[in-house]
């Protein structure tokens, strides 16, 4: 019965927003509004629809907003405004989940458990608590029934994707494969044992760096639905400029953390928005919410280094070949004419930046524009390539707000020049 109600609710909302889009579209058309305005209106309708549909659609929308190589630009830009901030579920339900998973009353597990969550998102909420030994911890609890809800919603999305895949202009976007890919990412965030595993790996990777912190897990109080970890006190990174901290130092530290993840570890935090990055009182960077990551094998890690080395030399030909090698099309027969149009497009794109100093260019913006160019040429890149490019764009954007003179390429020089560009040409 709950799923039937959910199906009816989804259907009614789709009708509601379809009518809303159509009425406004007619008004815009009658007013001779340009195609760009009509597209922007469609993006706004999709954004509002996803907000009202809730948990699964919010998470999928957020993932879509990181995939400009798959999603049309007007939708990609609209979904970047999608915030994962919803009302809390009842405290007694949170208590019930904890007691079910650990088989003991909450009062035996914690001497204090705040009834009001400090954060509440579409799939979980976080409560501050205190352990019997006095440690202050954060307890992350998965929303009740969210697995069933997400499973049903993704099935609905898949049906919709099958329907729209019959439209010739949309078929090349592979909407069913997109929904499947987004679904895997959503479920990875619903299983907290995956986040716990990511947490341990980040701790291992940064064991020798005392300037970077991750929450410390309380292993006996972690399960698929509950994560208990050290509570990190600190200011959000964008508040560093209004504090006693040196924003330039913080910007460079944050950027070098990301570069190490990409080029040294091949294991990248894929949700690096400002709300997940904190500065502690002793000027260390703390990263939280580790459920979504991108993994680079040795080949892709080397290719990233070569890709950035090629960008430093404004070598569009090598960049085009490397992006193709990191795409789902690699190894398959290719249309020589289509490939040549794509290669020429990349060369022309890179040529726009001739004469500009590297420090003057927003590398993150360049990467996002390149992903859009890939989509236009029907090239679907490895998801990790996109995840890492988004992480670079977001981190560079945060760093530039703290230090407008931050030069990503200068900071990255020790990493990517270890991989000669010539080696990349041999793979093409």
C-alpha positions in Angstrom: 0.0 0.0 0.0 2.8 2.6 0.8 4.4 1.9 -2.6 1.0 2.3 -4.3 0.6 5.7 -2.7 4.1 6.5 -3.8 3.4 5.5 -7.4 0.2 7.7 -7.3 2.2 10.6 -5.8 4.9 10.4 -8.5 2.3 10.2 -11.2 0.4 13.3 -9.9 3.6 15.3 -9.6 4.7 14.4 -13.1 1.4 15.6 -14.4 1.5 18.8 -12.3 4.9 19.8 -13.5 4.3 18.8 -17.1 1.3 21.2 -17.1 3.3 23.9 -15.4 6.1 23.5 -17.9 3.8 23.5 -20.9 1.8 26.6 -19.8 5.0 28.7 -19.2 6.6 27.3 -22.5 3.6 28.6 -24.4 3.9 32.0 -22.8 7.6 32.1 -23.6 7.0 31.1 -27.2 4.2 33.7 -27.6 6.6 36.3 -26.2 9.3 35.3 -28.7 11.6 34.2 -25.9 14.8 32.6 -27.3 15.6 28.9 -27.1 18.0 29.5 -24.2 15.3 30.9 -22.0 12.9 28.0 -22.9 15.7 25.5 -22.1 16.4 27.3 -18.8 12.7 27.0 -17.9 12.8 23.3 -18.5 15.8 23.0 -16.3 14.0 24.9 -13.5 11.0 22.6 -13.8 13.2 19.5 -13.5 14.9 21.0 -10.4 11.6 21.8 -8.7 10.2 18.4 -9.6 13.2 16.6 -8.1 12.9 18.7 -4.9 9.3 17.7 -4.4 9.8 14.0 -5.3 12.3 13.7 -2.4 15.1 11.3 -1.3 15.9 9.2 -4.3 15.3 12.0 -6.9 17.4 14.4 -4.8 20.3 12.0 -4.7 20.0 11.2 -8.4 19.7 14.9 -9.2 22.9 15.6 -7.3 24.7 12.9 -9.1 23.4 14.2 -12.5 24.7 17.6 -11.6 28.2 16.1 -11.5 27.9 14.6 -15.0 28.0 17.3 -17.7 29.3 14.6 -20.1 25.9 12.9 -19.9 23.3 15.5 -19.0 22.3 18.4 -21.2 23.8 21.7 -20.1 20.6 23.5 -19.1 19.6 20.6 -16.8 23.1 20.2 -15.4 23.2 23.8 -14.4 19.8 23.8 -12.8 20.5 20.7 -10.8 23.6 22.3 -9.3 21.2 24.2 -7.1 19.7 21.0 -5.6 20.4 20.9 -1.9 20.3 17.7 0.2 18.6 19.3 3.2 15.3 17.8 4.4 13.4 17.6 7.7 14.5 15.1 10.3 12.7 11.8 11.0 11.4 11.1 14.5 14.0 10.6 17.3 12.2 7.4 18.6 12.7 5.9 15.1 16.4 6.7 15.3 16.7 5.1 18.7 14.9 2.0 17.4 17.4 1.6 14.6 20.3 1.9 16.9 18.9 -0.6 19.4 17.9 -3.1 16.6 21.4 -3.0 15.1 23.4 -3.3 18.3 21.0 -5.3 20.5 21.3 -3.1 23.6 19.3 -0.1 25.0 20.6 3.3 23.8 21.2 4.3 27.4 23.9 1.6 27.7 25.6 2.6 24.5 25.6 6.3 25.1 25.5 8.4 28.2 24.0 11.2 26.1 22.3 11.2 22.7 20.9 14.6 21.5 17.3 14.2 20.4 17.6 17.0 17.8 19.9 16.1 14.9 22.8 18.4 13.9 22.3 17.5 10.2 19.4 16.0 8.3 19.7 14.8 4.7 17.6 12.8 2.3 19.0 9.4 3.3 20.3 9.9 6.8 20.6 12.2 9.8 23.4 12.8 12.3 23.0 13.1 16.1 25.7 14.3 18.6 26.3 11.8 21.4 28.7 10.9 24.2 30.1 7.5 24.9 30.5 6.0 28.4 34.3 6.7 28.2 33.5 10.4 27.7 34.3 10.7 24.0 32.0 13.0 22.0 30.8 11.3 18.8 28.6 11.8 15.8 26.0 9.1 15.1 24.9 8.9 11.5 21.6 7.0 11.1 20.0 5.9 7.8 16.4 6.9 7.3 13.8 4.2 7.9 12.5 2.4 4.7 14.9 4.4 2.5 16.1 1.2 0.7 12.6 0.2 -0.3 11.8 3.8 -1.4 15.0 4.1 -3.5 14.5 0.7 -5.0 10.9 1.6 -6.1 11.8 5.1 -7.3 14.7 3.8 -9.4 12.5 1.2 -10.9 10.1 4.1 -11.9 13.0 6.1 -13.3 14.1 3.1 -15.3 10.7 2.7 -16.9 10.7 6.4 -17.7 14.2 6.0 -19.2 13.0 3.1 -21.4 10.1 5.3 -22.7 12.2 8.3 -23.6 14.9 6.2 -25.1 12.5 5.7 -28.0 13.0 9.4 -28.9 15.8 9.5 -31.5 17.4 12.7 -30.2 17.6 11.3 -26.7 18.7 7.7 -27.6 22.4 8.6 -27.9 22.3 9.7 -24.2 21.7 6.1 -23.2 19.1 7.1 -20.5 18.6 3.5 -19.2 22.4 3.1 -18.7 22.4 6.5 -17.0 19.7 5.5 -14.5 21.5 2.2 -13.8 24.8 4.1 -13.2 23.1 6.7 -10.9 21.3 3.9 -9.0 24.6 2.2 -8.2 26.0 5.5 -6.8 22.8 6.0 -4.7 23.0 2.5 -3.2 26.7 2.9 -2.4 25.7 5.8 -0.2 23.0 3.8 1.5 25.3 1.1 2.8 27.3 2.6 5.6 29.7 -0.3 5.6 31.0 1.1 2.3 31.6 4.5 3.9 33.3 2.8 6.8 35.6 1.0 4.4 36.3 4.3 2.5 37.1 5.9 5.9 39.7 3.3 6.8 41.4 3.7 3.4 41.6 7.5 3.7 43.1 7.1 7.2 45.7 4.7 5.7 46.5 7.0 2.7 47.0 10.0 5.0 48.6 8.2 7.9 51.8 10.2 7.4 50.1 13.6 7.1 49.1 15.1 10.4 47.5 18.2 8.7 44.6 16.1 7.3 41.9 14.5 9.5 39.1 12.1 8.9 36.5 11.0 11.5 37.7 8.1 13.6 35.2 5.2 13.6 33.9 3.5 16.7 33.9 0.0 15.2 31.7 -1.6 17.7 29.0 0.9 17.0 29.0 0.8 13.1 26.7 -1.2 10.9 25.0 -1.0 7.5 22.5 1.5 8.9 24.6 3.3 11.6 28.0 4.9 11.7 29.5 6.1 15.0 32.6 8.3 14.6 34.5 11.0 16.4 32.9 14.4 16.4 35.0 16.9 14.6 34.9 20.5 15.9 35.8 23.1 13.3 34.7 25.9 11.0 33.5 25.2 7.5 36.3 25.9 5.1 34.7 29.0 3.5 34.5 30.6 6.9 38.3 30.5 7.1 38.6 33.9 5.5 36.7 35.5 8.4 38.7 33.8 11.1 42.2 33.9 12.4 43.4 31.3 10.0 45.6 32.1 7.0 43.2 31.6 4.0 46.1 31.3 1.5 47.7 28.5 3.5 44.3 26.7 3.9 43.6 27.0 0.1 47.0 25.4 -0.8 46.6 22.7 1.8 43.2 21.8 0.5 44.3 21.7 -3.1 47.4 19.5 -2.3 45.1 17.1 -0.4 43.1 16.6 -3.6 46.2 16.3 -5.8 47.6 13.6 -3.6 44.2 11.7 -3.7 44.3 11.9 -7.5 47.9 11.4 -8.6 49.4 9.5 -5.6 46.6 7.4 -4.1 44.1 7.1 -7.0 41.3 7.3 -4.4 39.3 10.5 -4.4 36.6 12.0 -2.2 33.8 12.6 -4.7 31.6 14.9 -2.6 34.0 17.8 -1.8 31.4 20.6 -1.4 32.2 23.3 1.3 29.9 21.6 3.8 32.1 18.5 4.0 35.4 20.3 4.6 36.2 21.8 8.0 39.2 23.7 9.5 40.0 22.7 13.1 41.3 25.0 15.8 44.9 23.9 15.1 44.5 24.7 11.4 44.1 21.2 10.1 41.7 20.2 7.3 39.0 17.6 8.2 37.0 15.8 5.5 33.7 14.2 6.3 30.9 12.3 4.5 33.0 9.7 2.8 30.3 7.6 1.1 31.0 8.5 -2.5 34.5 8.1 -3.9 36.2 7.8 -7.3 38.9 5.2 -7.8 41.7 5.4 -10.4 43.7 2.4 -11.4 47.4 2.9 -12.3 46.7 3.4 -16.0 44.1 6.1 -15.4 46.2 7.8 -12.8 49.1 8.0 -15.2 46.8 9.2 -17.9 45.5 12.0 -15.7 49.1 13.1 -15.2 49.7 13.1 -18.9 46.4 14.9 -19.5 47.4 17.8 -17.3 50.9 17.9 -18.7 49.3 18.2 -22.2 47.1 21.0 -20.9 50.1 22.8 -19.6 51.6 22.6 -23.1 48.2 23.5 -24.8 48.5 20.2 -26.6 44.9 19.6 -27.7 45.7 16.6 -29.9 47.1 14.6 -27.0 44.3 15.7 -24.7 41.7 14.5 -27.3 43.4 11.1 -27.6 43.7 10.7 -23.8 40.1 11.6 -23.1 39.0 9.1 -25.8 41.3 6.4 -24.2 39.5 7.1 -20.9 36.0 6.8 -22.5 33.6 3.9 -22.8 34.3 4.0 -26.5 38.0 3.0 -26.1 38.9 -0.3 -27.7 35.8 -0.2 -29.9 35.7 0.4 -33.7 35.4 4.1 -34.3 34.1 6.2 -37.1 37.3 8.0 -38.5 35.3 11.1 -39.6 33.4 11.4 -36.3 36.7 11.0 -34.4 38.4 13.6 -36.5 35.5 16.1 -35.9 35.9 15.5 -32.1 39.7 15.8 -32.2 39.5 19.0 -34.2 36.9 20.3 -31.7 39.2 19.7 -28.8 42.1 21.4 -30.6 40.0 24.5 -31.4 38.8 24.6 -27.8 42.3 24.4 -26.3 43.5 27.0 -28.8 41.2 29.6 -27.2 43.6 29.7 -24.3 46.8 30.4 -26.2 48.6 33.4 -24.9 47.0 33.2 -21.4 49.2 32.4 -18.4 48.3 29.1 -16.7 47.6 31.0 -13.5 45.0 33.1 -15.2 42.9 30.2 -16.3 40.3 28.5 -14.1 41.3 24.9 -14.8 38.1 23.5 -13.3 35.9 25.6 -15.7 38.0 24.3 -18.6 37.5 20.7 -17.5 33.7 21.1 -17.2 33.5 22.8 -20.6 35.5 19.9 -22.1 33.0 17.4 -20.6 30.2 19.3 -22.3 32.2 19.1 -25.6 32.6 15.3 -25.1 28.8 14.9 -24.7 28.2 16.9 -27.9 30.4 14.5 -29.8 28.7 11.4 -28.2 31.7 10.3 -26.2 30.8 8.8 -22.8 33.9 9.0 -20.6 34.8 6.7 -17.7 32.6 7.9 -14.7 35.7 8.3 -12.5 37.2 10.7 -15.1 34.2 12.9 -14.6 34.1 12.5 -10.8 37.7 13.6 -10.5 37.2 16.6 -12.9 34.3 17.7 -10.8 36.4 17.4 -7.6 39.1 19.5 -9.2 36.6 22.1 -10.3 34.9 22.3 -6.9 38.2 22.4 -4.9 39.8 25.0 -7.2 36.6 27.1 -6.8 36.8 26.9 -3.0 40.5 27.6 -3.1 40.0 30.7 -5.4 37.5 32.1 -2.9 40.1 31.8 -0.1 43.0 32.9 -2.3 42.3 34.6 -5.7 45.9 34.1 -6.6 45.8 30.3 -6.2 47.4 28.6 -9.2 46.3 25.0 -9.6 48.8 24.2 -12.3 51.7 25.5 -10.2 50.6 23.4 -7.3 50.1 20.3 -9.5 53.4 20.6 -11.3 55.3 18.1 -9.1 52.5 15.5 -9.7 51.7 15.6 -13.4 55.1 16.3 -14.9 56.2 12.9 -13.6 54.2 11.5 -16.6 55.7 12.5 -20.0 53.2 13.6 -22.7 55.0 11.5 -25.3 54.0 8.3 -23.6 50.4 9.2 -24.1 50.8 9.4 -27.9 52.0 5.8 -28.0 48.6 4.7 -26.7 46.6 6.4 -29.4 
